[in-house]
Amino acid sequence: KSVGFSYGNSLLGEQENDPKQVLKNIDLTIRSGEVIAFVGPSGSGKSTLVNLLPRFFKPSSGQILLDGIDIQALDLRDLRAQMAFVSQDVILFNDTIAANVAYGAKASEDIDRSRVLEAIGAANLQDFIAELPQGIDTEIGDNGNRLSGGQRQRLAIARAIYKDAPLLILDEATSALDSESERQVQEALERLMQGRTTLVIAHRLSTIEHANRIVVLDQGQVIEQGTHQELISKNGLYATLHSLQFSQT
């Protein structure tokens, strides 16, 4: 409701005379189970908007409500337990595959190994894991440096599947991958999205054409929203971005 956000030195505890306003009067209603895609030029506020949901930042104005409750009133741990986040910047740990998938388990005996294997399968990693002598007990190196980009991305998806949260945030989850890795990651994402409320940020517009609704941002404001076909027929910013992208490919 009327969400605004400004970046400034106030984030560092200092005062800023002219903070940069990144979001202005955002009003959106997202229903349970919808897939909502956010698109727009670089710097339009897409990532900032989704980063407000897990309270990485606090809105400068307005409210974000989850099932009618202001998220600022919720315990932070409880709020984030409702969300799984998959981004292009995957954070992995110098630990086993199982421990990375079950991230948050206090000890190895708390890991549900059958759920880890299910998540691995749903994330299109089962063939890779089957080739490893120690399987899911294989250590992956510092920040997963023994894995390829596509494998790291699918491991992050397996983590989100294991967590089984009702709200899913995908931030550029298929960027910087070759076409084969992107296909495998996209298949895993489609399994992950089933039955969840999903917010997607994507530069590759071909990956979000089937979203329930596409929200177009420009300079921190929502300027268009609708299905892919509705936005193409409007011949506005989305249609322009779509045309540019496909003429380049």
Secondary structure, DSSP 8 states (H G I E B T S, - for coil): --EEEEESGGGGTS--SS-EEEEEEE-----TT-EEEEE-STTSSHHHHHHTTTTSS--SBS--EETTEEGGGS-HHHHHHTEEEEESS----SSBHHHHHTTT-SSGGG--HHHHHHHHHHTT-HHHHHTSTTGGG-B--GGGTTS-HHHHHHHHHHHHHHHT-SEEEEESTTTT--HHHHHHHHHHHHHHHTTSEEEEE-SSGGGGTT-SEEEEEETTEEEEEE-HHHHHHHTSHHHHHHHHHHHH-
